[in-house]
Amino acid sequence: MRHRLILNIMTPAKDVVVVHAGTPFKEIARRLAERRISAVPVVDEQTRVVGVVSEADLLHKESRLEPQRPSVFAGRQGARAQEKGDAVTAEGLMTSPAVTVGPGDDVVRAARLMADHKVKRLPVVDKHGRLLGIVSRADLLGLFTRPDAEIRSEVLDGVLLRTLWIDPREMDVSVADGVVRLRGTVETRSVAELVGKMVRHTDGVVDVVNELAWVRDDSGDKVPAGRLHGVFEHRRPGT
């Protein structure tokens, strides 16, 4: 089972606000404010992404120290912050190289990059670094607005039938507000746990209530033949 691809949720390049290396500070600020976005990609003449200017980059203008030559005592980060504070065009303001994703990357990778690099938007580029679109946190969060019926359909067809080769008719699957409830009986405990794990990783699923029972506990415990146990059943040692 695969997660949604960036290609399917990104804003296409034709609708993306971009700037160039020579775009003035004030023009960048105006575009961010007018479009209510947090960052813009900086592109060259071939639409290759050479950097990104964010709100944080612009705010260095307000918090900069008195103009002075960067000191080795200030540290590399402090010196760069001062350079951005003194910058008047995108070339001096931008963070480069930009953190990007490809159209074939999935939403999990995009979310991880956003968290690791503390960014809200990622340019989507082709193998040559040319801008194809942009993906935002809002785009990723939009997956959690998927209709319950659509999530249920993917669980039945994408997870059970096509991935795990389990007949969906053997289970009772319901979805309410993104929470998937699983009922029924499978052959082994490991299968019951695997089903729950796979469903949890389905795009749009908020939580999973796994009430599947199993015929045989294959986790190492010996279970009397014919006895059923639920995934969350607590048993005392020796019983």
Buried (B, 14 or more C-beta within 10 A) or exposed (E): BEBBBBBEBBBEBEEBBBBEBEBEBEEBBEBBEEEEBBBBBBBBEEBBBBBBBBBBBBEBBEEBEEEEEBEEEBEEEEBBBBBBBBBEBBBBBBBEEBBBBBBEBBBBBBBEBBEEEEBBBBBBBEEEBBBBBBBBBEBBEBBEEBEBEEBBBBBBEBBBBEBBEBEBEEBEBEBEEBBBBBBBEBEBBBBBBBBBEBBEEBBBBEEBBBBBBBBBBEEEEEBEEEEEBBBEEEEEEEE
